[in-house]
Amino acid sequence: MTDTPPDRVSNDPRSPFFDPSVVERGIGIRFNGVERTNVEEYCISEGWVRLPVGKSLDRRGNAMTMKHKGQVEAWYLSPAPDADSK
C-alpha cells in the first residue's frame, strides 16, 4: 500500500469503488477546508463528496446522500501495515 489514498473510495460494499483494505485503514477527508467525518463517497480528481442528508433513509434503509462539489483532500488515518510484522 502507498501513503496516498485512492482517487475514489466509497463506504458502501455494493459500490464498485469499495475497497475493504482502504476503508479498514481509515481515510480522513477535508472538504473545502473543513475536516468531515460523515463522507459516504469521494472523488479527488472530479472534486466532489457524497454527504448524508439529515436522518432520511431510502426505501432500502440506506442514508440519502447529496453530491457536493468543491476541493477534496484525503489522507490515511493509520499508518500502513508492515509486511515484516507477519
RAGI-V965287 format. One record per run of one state. SS is the DSSP state (A for helix, B for strand, O for the rest). FROM is the first residue (numbers start at 1). TO is the last residue. If there is no record, write none. Layout:
SS FROM TO
SS FROM TO
This chain:
O 1 7
B 8 10
O 11 19
A 20 25
O 26 26
B 27 31
O 32 33
B 34 36
O 37 38
B 39 43
O 44 47
B 48 57
O 58 62
B 63 69
O 70 71
B 72 76
O 77 86
